[in-house]
Amino acid sequence: MKRSARLRSAGLFAAVLIVSAQAITVATEPVPETTSTVATVPGFSWERVPLNLHFGKRTTDLTDSEIDFVASRSRLICLEKSHGARVHGSTEAGIADTARRIIARNPDAKVLFYFNAFINWPGYDAFETYRPEWTLRTADGEIVKHPSGTARPDPSNAEFRRWWSDVVVSANRSAPLGGVFIDALPQALSPGLAQQVGDAKARAVVAGLREMIAMTKRKLGPDSIVLVNGVRTTDFREILDWDGIDGVMIEHFGAFRTAAPEDLKADLDSIAIAAAKGKFVVLKGWPGFNWLDRDMMKRPYAELLERARQRITFPLACFLVGAQTGSHFCYSWGYTDTHGMLDSYPELERPLGPPKADATWQGLTATREFEHASVWVDLANREARIDWQR
């Protein structure tokens, strides 16, 4: 199976495949000089590792100590679908309440509203005004669904695009939010969509998504952030040329079948490519397991957290050798408050300082110097070292 098809397949969440360096030939493309002005988060700083916190807490409100943790650790926060919905009655209300509490403690933070562009996840009050004719269907009239069974919308429909963008704007106007995280773009770009709805309809869906995102950005205004998911190795890089996008997430770095050395290098190259196009990147690292590993999830939380702390060096070192101004690092084994996102990691508390230069690469090995840290990474052998000077 070709790698691009493999990455886009429904089996994306299979076990990580690690390929030895001797078995591969790395295909690279020139990485442009990052001379463009990069969209960034207000208050971006190299003082510590720039951290993105992306999670949801569905069962209860965040405690005051959790709010303090989030507000003091990150200036770029995304609150996931269903966040606070059980307590406040809807995702919109849950996100709004937490955003108010975070901003009260850190006015410089940007809290992003999660809204999926291609899956109609429930839990939003907005769906009370959603119309059935906006649902994506095959030529035979069958509803197109996510593997979970959740229906997909049809972004080629202009009325849906206006409705979707208005939902995002309304959420941002009714709470101190700083923009939106738009999920699932790769699922619309996947060849599998054309197999369901035909080539012409699939192209219309993608064109509709492009216009919907640009429309949303116009409505939100220049001070709001539009962060989208995402880019995977060399796949879906066309998103970097779409209007209205400020930042892109690389969600599966080193995990979910993107662990081969050439995949890691391609993801790190994408950070520089994005920067040259004026966009920042959030790189999501993983500790070698995730919330879908049922056997692992049966283990005590303390054990999972300890493993995550022990394994942070490699993904963090990779981020540091590739990071550009505006880049953010995200790390956990899932997307809820129980997946390690609200816990401290010593490396993320240390002084970092700005980079002294871009990384120096020799094949799949790189080094880079920061004001307070020296970084070395070997992608072929999945080895890394960060020497902290303070």
C-alpha positions in Angstrom: 0.0 0.0 0.0 1.4 3.4 -0.9 2.2 5.6 2.1 -0.1 8.4 1.2 -3.0 6.0 1.0 -1.9 4.2 4.2 -1.9 7.4 6.2 -5.3 8.4 4.9 -7.0 5.0 5.5 -9.6 4.2 8.0 -7.0 2.2 9.9 -5.1 5.3 10.9 -5.2 4.4 14.6 -3.3 1.1 14.2 -0.1 0.4 16.1 3.0 2.5 15.5 5.3 1.1 12.8 9.0 1.8 13.4 11.2 1.3 10.3 14.9 0.9 10.7 17.2 3.4 9.0 18.9 0.7 6.9 15.6 -0.2 5.3 14.6 3.2 3.9 15.8 5.9 1.5 14.8 9.3 2.6 13.2 11.5 0.0 13.6 15.2 0.8 12.5 18.4 -0.8 14.1 21.8 -0.5 13.0 23.6 2.7 12.5 27.2 1.9 14.1 30.0 3.8 11.6 31.3 6.4 11.7 35.0 5.4 7.9 35.5 5.5 6.2 37.0 8.4 4.8 34.1 10.4 1.3 34.3 11.9 1.8 33.8 15.6 0.1 33.9 19.0 0.2 37.3 20.8 2.8 37.1 23.5 4.7 34.2 21.9 7.9 33.7 23.8 10.9 31.4 23.7 11.3 31.9 27.5 10.1 28.3 27.9 9.0 25.7 25.4 6.0 27.3 23.7 3.2 25.0 24.8 -0.3 24.3 23.4 -2.8 22.7 25.7 -5.5 20.9 23.8 -8.1 19.0 25.9 -11.6 18.8 27.2 -13.1 17.9 30.6 -16.5 16.6 30.1 -17.7 15.4 33.4 -17.1 18.4 35.8 -15.7 21.9 35.7 -12.0 22.5 35.9 -10.9 23.1 39.4 -9.4 26.4 40.4 -6.0 24.7 40.6 -6.5 23.3 37.1 -7.4 26.7 35.8 -4.3 28.2 37.4 -2.2 25.5 35.8 -3.6 26.1 32.3 -3.4 29.9 32.5 0.2 29.9 33.8 1.5 27.3 31.3 0.1 28.2 28.0 -1.0 31.2 25.8 -2.6 28.9 23.2 -5.4 26.7 24.5 -8.0 24.7 22.7 -11.0 23.3 24.6 -12.3 20.2 22.9 -15.7 19.1 21.8 -18.1 18.3 24.7 -15.9 20.3 27.1 -18.1 21.2 30.1 -21.2 20.1 28.3 -22.5 17.8 31.1 -22.2 20.7 33.6 -23.3 23.6 31.5 -25.7 21.9 29.0 -23.7 22.4 25.8 -20.2 22.6 24.4 -20.6 26.3 23.7 -21.6 27.1 27.3 -18.8 24.8 28.7 -16.1 26.4 26.6 -17.4 29.9 27.3 -17.3 29.4 31.1 -13.8 28.0 31.2 -12.5 30.7 28.8 -13.8 33.4 31.1 -12.0 31.8 34.1 -8.7 31.4 32.1 -8.7 34.9 30.7 -9.4 36.3 34.2 -6.1 34.8 35.3 -4.2 35.4 32.1 -5.5 38.1 29.7 -2.8 37.3 27.2 -4.0 33.7 26.6 -5.9 32.8 23.4 -8.6 30.2 24.1 -9.8 28.5 20.9 -13.3 27.2 20.3 -13.3 23.6 18.9 -15.7 23.1 15.9 -15.3 20.2 13.5 -15.6 21.1 9.8 -16.5 17.6 8.6 -18.1 15.6 11.4 -21.3 16.7 13.1 -20.2 15.8 16.7 -23.2 16.3 19.0 -23.3 18.4 22.2 -23.6 21.8 20.6 -26.7 24.0 21.0 -26.1 25.2 17.5 -27.3 22.0 16.0 -30.8 23.0 17.0 -30.8 25.1 13.8 -28.9 22.6 11.6 -30.9 21.6 8.6 -31.0 18.0 7.3 -30.4 19.0 3.7 -26.9 20.1 4.8 -25.9 16.5 5.4 -23.5 15.0 2.9 -25.0 12.1 0.9 -23.8 9.7 -1.8 -25.3 9.8 -5.3 -27.7 7.1 -4.1 -28.9 9.3 -1.3 -27.1 7.5 1.5 -25.8 9.6 4.4 -22.0 9.8 4.5 -20.8 9.0 8.0 -17.6 9.1 10.0 -16.5 5.6 11.1 -18.1 6.3 14.5 -21.5 6.5 12.7 -21.7 10.3 13.0 -23.0 12.1 9.9 -20.8 14.4 7.9 -22.0 17.8 6.7 -21.7 19.0 3.2 -19.4 22.1 3.0 -20.2 22.5 -0.7 -23.6 23.8 0.4 -23.3 27.6 0.7 -26.0 27.8 3.4 -24.2 25.4 5.5 -21.0 27.4 5.1 -22.7 30.5 6.3 -24.3 28.7 9.2 -21.0 27.0 10.3 -19.0 30.3 10.2 -21.8 32.1 12.1 -21.7 29.4 14.9 -17.9 30.1 15.3 -18.4 33.8 15.3 -21.3 33.7 17.8 -19.2 31.6 20.2 -16.3 34.1 19.9 -18.6 37.1 20.5 -20.3 35.6 23.5 -17.1 34.7 25.4 -13.5 35.9 25.6 -12.4 33.5 23.0 -9.4 34.0 20.7 -10.5 32.1 17.6 -11.2 28.5 16.5 -9.6 25.1 16.1 -11.0 23.5 12.9 -10.8 19.7 12.9 -10.8 16.9 10.3 -9.7 18.6 7.1 -7.6 15.6 6.1 -10.7 13.5 6.2 -12.2 15.6 3.4 -8.9 15.5 1.4 -8.6 11.8 1.7 -9.1 9.8 -1.6 -11.7 7.7 0.3 -14.2 10.6 0.1 -14.2 10.5 -3.8 -14.8 6.7 -3.5 -18.0 7.5 -1.6 -19.4 10.6 -3.4 -17.5 10.7 -6.7 -14.7 12.9 -7.9 -16.7 16.0 -8.8 -18.6 16.1 -5.4 -15.4 15.5 -3.5 -13.7 18.4 -5.2 -16.8 20.5 -4.5 -16.5 19.6 -0.8 -12.9 20.6 -0.6 -13.6 23.9 -2.4 -16.4 24.5 0.0 -14.2 23.9 3.0 -11.6 26.4 1.6 -14.3 29.1 1.2 -15.8 28.3 4.6 -12.5 28.7 6.4 -11.7 32.0 4.5 -15.2 33.3 5.3 -14.8 32.4 9.0 -11.5 34.2 9.2 -13.0 37.3 7.5 -15.9 37.3 10.0 -13.7 36.8 13.0 -11.2 39.4 12.1 -7.4 39.6 12.0 -6.9 39.4 15.8 -8.5 36.0 16.0 -6.6 32.8 15.4 -7.7 30.1 12.9 -5.9 26.9 13.7 -6.6 23.8 11.6 -5.9 20.1 11.7 -3.8 19.2 9.8 -0.7 18.1 8.0 0.8 14.5 8.2 4.2 14.0 6.7 4.0 15.1 3.1 0.3 14.6 2.9 -2.2 17.5 3.0 0.4 20.2 2.6 -2.0 22.0 0.2 -3.8 23.2 3.3 -0.8 25.5 3.9 -1.9 27.5 0.8 -5.5 28.0 1.9 -6.6 31.5 2.8 -7.8 32.3 6.3 -5.5 29.8 8.1 -3.1 31.1 10.7 -1.8 27.9 12.0 -1.7 24.1 11.3 -1.5 21.2 13.7 0.7 18.2 12.9 -1.3 15.9 15.1 0.3 12.5 14.7 4.0 13.2 15.0 5.8 9.9 15.6 2.6 8.0 16.1 -0.4 6.4 14.3 1.8 5.0 11.4 3.9 8.1 11.0 6.9 6.9 13.0 9.3 6.0 10.1 12.3 8.3 10.0 11.4 9.8 6.7 7.9 10.6 8.1 9.5 12.4 11.1 11.8 14.4 8.8 8.9 15.4 6.6 6.9 16.6 9.5 9.8 18.7 10.7 10.3 20.1 7.2 6.6 21.1 7.2 7.2 23.5 10.1 9.7 25.5 8.0 7.5 25.2 4.9 4.5 26.5 6.9 6.6 29.4 8.3 7.7 30.4 4.8 4.0 30.7 3.9 3.3 32.8 6.9 1.7 30.1 9.1 2.7 28.7 12.5 2.6 25.0 13.4 1.5 23.1 16.5 3.4 19.8 16.8 1.5 17.1 18.8 3.9 14.6 20.4 3.0 11.3 21.9 4.6 9.1 24.6 4.5 5.9 22.6 1.0 5.0 23.6 -2.4 6.6 23.3 -5.9 6.5 24.7 -7.0 3.8 22.2 -4.5 1.3 23.7 -7.0 -0.5 25.9 -4.5 -2.6 27.8 -2.4 0.5 28.5 -5.5 2.4 29.7 -6.1 -0.2 32.3 -2.9 0.7 34.0 -2.8 3.1 36.9 -2.8 6.8 35.9 0.4 7.4 37.9 2.2 4.7 35.8 1.0 6.2 32.5 2.2 9.7 33.6 5.6 8.4 34.7 6.0 6.7 31.3 5.0 9.9 29.5 7.5 11.9 31.5 10.3 9.4 30.7 9.5 9.5 27.0 9.1 13.2 26.4 12.7 13.8 25.4 12.5 12.5 21.8 9.4 14.2 20.6 10.4 17.4 22.4 13.9 17.4 21.0 12.4 16.9 17.5 10.1 19.9 18.0 13.0 22.0 19.2 15.2 21.3 16.1 12.3 22.2 13.8 10.6 25.0 15.7 10.1 28.4 14.1 8.8 31.6 15.7 5.2 30.9 16.5 5.6 27.1 16.8 4.0 25.3 19.7 4.5 21.9 21.3 1.6 19.8 22.5 2.1 16.5 24.4 -0.2 13.9 26.0 -1.7 10.5 25.2 -5.1 11.8 24.4 -7.5 14.7 24.4 -9.2 14.8 27.8 -8.1 15.9 31.3 -7.2 12.3 32.1 -4.6 11.9 29.4 -1.7 13.8 30.8 -2.4 17.3 29.5 -2.9 18.8 32.9 0.3 17.5 34.5 3.7 19.0 34.7 6.8 17.9 32.9 10.1 19.2 34.2 11.4 19.9 30.7 8.5 22.2 30.0 9.3 24.3 33.1 13.0 25.0 32.3 14.3 28.2 30.8 14.8 27.8 27.0 15.6 31.1 25.4 15.6 31.8 21.7 17.4 29.6 19.2 20.9 30.8 18.2 20.4 29.5 14.6 18.5 27.0 12.6 19.3 23.3 13.2 22.3 21.8 11.5 21.4 18.5 9.7 23.7 15.6 8.7 21.4 13.1 7.1 18.8 12.2 9.8 20.8 13.7 12.7 20.4 17.3 13.8 21.8 19.6 16.4 20.6 23.0 17.5 21.6 25.5 20.1 19.2 27.6 22.2 20.2 30.2 24.8 19.8 27.7 27.6 19.7 24.3 25.9 21.6 22.2 23.4 19.6 19.7 21.4 20.7 16.6 19.5 18.3 14.2 17.7 18.8 11.0 15.6 15.6 10.3 13.7 16.9 7.0 12.3 17.4 5.5 15.8 14.8 7.5 17.6 17.3 8.9 20.0 17.7 12.4 21.4 19.3 14.4 24.1 18.6 17.9 25.5 21.3 19.4 27.6 19.7 22.1 29.8 22.1 24.8 30.9 19.8 26.1 33.7 
